[in-house]
């Protein structure tokens, strides 16, 4: 029997990027003898493709897309998990394909510099193709690589990282370390925001990730990437909200999980009545979940019981336990985080007499482990709340060689007191927007070694290093996200002038 990919459930769900067809593939099927998707599915896909409008951020005339499928060989995979083909020299990024496969696809978007499409038939399958575990794979936007074998996923991400470093960051590493792998490729995710919507036509409340490229909530009964305490609880959560008086006023549930404690934050647009509160409290007690309510901004988030949850996670290699609040940024994958922290400390290799600067330090995920090895660590973070919890975590773990500062690292930093100090080494773990503004200060501080943790290699533009070590990290098995710690070795004569040629 051929191996089915894509949507294997009841029909095709609606999506802003077009319905996801049922795709079937077989590595034994000869080229030119495709296995077709259902006729009704094909009609919907063709109708959608013909009517797709390219807005490009402003109003444009309706542009008719080619209605007939196009046949092509997938050459490689992009950093976001899409197959790459070239049609008449123009790059096209395809959802649902793997390198080496011959496919048929339909255009979903045509742009000036590149196009986008969706695979509808696999004529010749890659040996890396596997059966997706989730029936909604290809529709739900939570995963992008379930159709690829786990080992191949890591290789794909590693190559995507190296390609991105070359083309976006203009960096060529001298050494590439082995990727960090997750021992548990399923049920790893401990932080997530789930959409909620009451859909009368379906007769239920949908809870889950949004469909790919759409505002619709994917109709899933179980999520295999969420921690099982939530991923297997979606039907019960749906029934809970169905029974609330404000069921149409609950747009989101956010999960935050420590090593033991699970918190669910219910975003509520109208006040709960007493029956609603009792139902939520009973649900929390039955499933050992701490229920929080958010009726406005972040400052309105409160535990339903009035007693804050005890949230923390451990870093066993450093004998540390870090407390955090449900709204705090923490890594979604506990196992990988432990490995990465250990690897980063190893790469930075702080000495007992050395001073380390930790920029974008958060609540101390790297700061405190570094303090176990270094003489002194200074952490700088823009969120004052995280700085407060970082100091509390240092005290709780008996660490007294850490100092924290609150500073917006995207604003001019001439008067910051920590800029008047000298440091031997530095760690940067910025958000996707990068750290260009603060990076230019580091050579002036005497920094000779930097470890830069990035989820977007484009942020490395303008960096000049004599050596670099890169590795992809499997934060998101089944997803296309990549994270990479890289230590450039700066010389004292390193120029701090920004190079904008690739911006």
Residue, then its C-alpha position, 0 to 999 in steps of 0.5 A: x500500500x502507498x504511504x499517505x501523507x498530508x491530511x488523512x482525516x475527514x476531508x480537507x480543512x479550510x485554509x487561507x493558503x488553500x486546502x491541504x490535499x491528500x497526498x499519496x506517494x510510493x517510492x516504488x511507483x514509476x515516475x510519470x504514474x502519479x497517485x492522484x488525490x481525491x477529485x473533489x479535493x483537486x477541484x477545490x485546490x484548483x479553484x483556490x489556486x485560480x482565485x488566489x490574490x497576491x496583496x503584497x501589503x497593498x491592494x492589487x488587481x486580482x492575479x490568476x494563478x496557473x490552474x494546472x499542476x506543475x511537475x518538478x524535482x525538489x533540489x533542497x530544503x529551505x530553513x523553514x522546511x519547504x522544498x526548493x525548486x527552480x522553474x525557469x530560473x525562479x525559486x519556488x518554495x513548496x510545502x510538503x516536499x522533500x529533497x530528491x523527490x519528483x512532485x506535482x505542485x500547485x502555485x499558491x502565491x507568485x511574487x516578484x522574486x520567488x513563488x510559493x506552492x503546495x505539493x499535491x502529488x509525489x511521483x517519486x518519494x524520497x527514502x527519507x519520507x515517513x508516515x506523519x503521526x498526526x492526521x492533521x499534518x499539513x493543515x495544522x501549522x504546529x509542525x512542518x517536518x513530520x513527513x521526514x525521518x528524525x535523523x534526516x530532519x537533523x541533517x536537513x536543519x544542519x545544512x539549512x543552518x550552514x546555507x543560511x550562515x553563508x547566504x544571510x550571515x556571510x559567515x563560514x564556520x571552520x568547525x561544525x559540531x555534532x547537533x544536540x538531539x532530543x531523546x524524546x522527539x514527541x511530547x517535548x513542548x512545555x510552552x505554547x499558546x493555543x487558539x480557541x474558537x467555538x465553531x457551531x457548524x462543527x458542534x464543538x470548541x476547537x483548541x489547538x494551533x492555527x492552520x498553516x497560513x490561516x486564522x482558523x484553528x486546526x481541528x485536532x483531537x490530540x497534539x503529539x508535540x505538546x507535553x502529554x499532560x496537555x496534548x492528550x487533554x484537548x477533548x476535555x479542554x474543549x468540553x470544559x469551555x463548551x460548558x462555560x457561559x463565556x465560551x465564545x469569549x475565550x480566544x486563547x489558552x497558554x500553557x507553561x510547564x515546569x519540571x512538575x507543575x503545569x499552568x494553563x492561562x485562560x484568556x477571558x474577554x468577559x467576566x466569569x460567573x461563579x459557575x464558570x469559576x467552579x467549573x475551572x477550579x474543578x477541572x484544575x483539581x481533577x487534572x492537577x493543573x494550576x488555572x490562571x485567568x487573564x481578563x486584560x493585559x499581562x498585568x491582569x494574569x492571576x491564579x484562579x485560587x489566589x495562590x501563585x503556582x510553584x513553577x521551576x526547572x532544574x539544571x542538574x549539571x550545575x545543581x541549579x533550580x530556577x523559579x519562573x512565572x507563567x508569563x516569563x520566557x523559558x525554553x520550550x524543550x527542557x531536555x535540549x535546554x539542559x544540553x545547550x546550557x552545558x555545551x555553551x558553558x563548555x564552549x565559553x570555558x570561563x576560568x575561575x579568575x575571569x569576568x563574563x558578561x551575559x547579555x539578554x540574560x533573562x532570569x538566569x538560564x545561562x548566567x547562573x551556570x556560568x557563575x558556577x565556573x567563572x570568577x564573576x558574571x554580570x547579567x544584563x536584561x531589558x525586562x525588569x521583572x526577569x532581572x528581579x527573578x534572576x537575582x532571586x534565583x541567584x540567592x535561592x541557589x547560594x550564588x553571590x558572584x553575580x550582578x544584574x543590570x536592567x537595560x534596553x540593549x536596543x537603545x544607545x548604551x553610552x552611560x550604562x555602568x557595566x560598559x565601564x567595566x572590563x570583561x574577558x568573555x561574553x555570552x549573547x542570547x538575543x531575540x530574533x532581531x539580533x544584537x547588532x547595537x550592543x555587539x559593537x561595544x564588546x571589543x572595547x570592553x576587552x572581550x576576547x571570546x563570545x558565544x552567540x546563541x541565535x535562532x536566526x543566522x541573518x542576525x550575524x551580518x557584519x560579524x567578523x570572526x577568525x573562527x566559529x563553531x556552529x551546530x543545529x539544535x533540535x529544539x523543535x523535533x517535527x518543526x523547522x526551527x533552528x537554534x545555533x550557538x557559535x563562538x567567534x574568537x575576536x582579536x583586540x584589533x577587531x573593527x566594531x564598524x558595522x558592515x551593511x552590505x547585506x542589510 
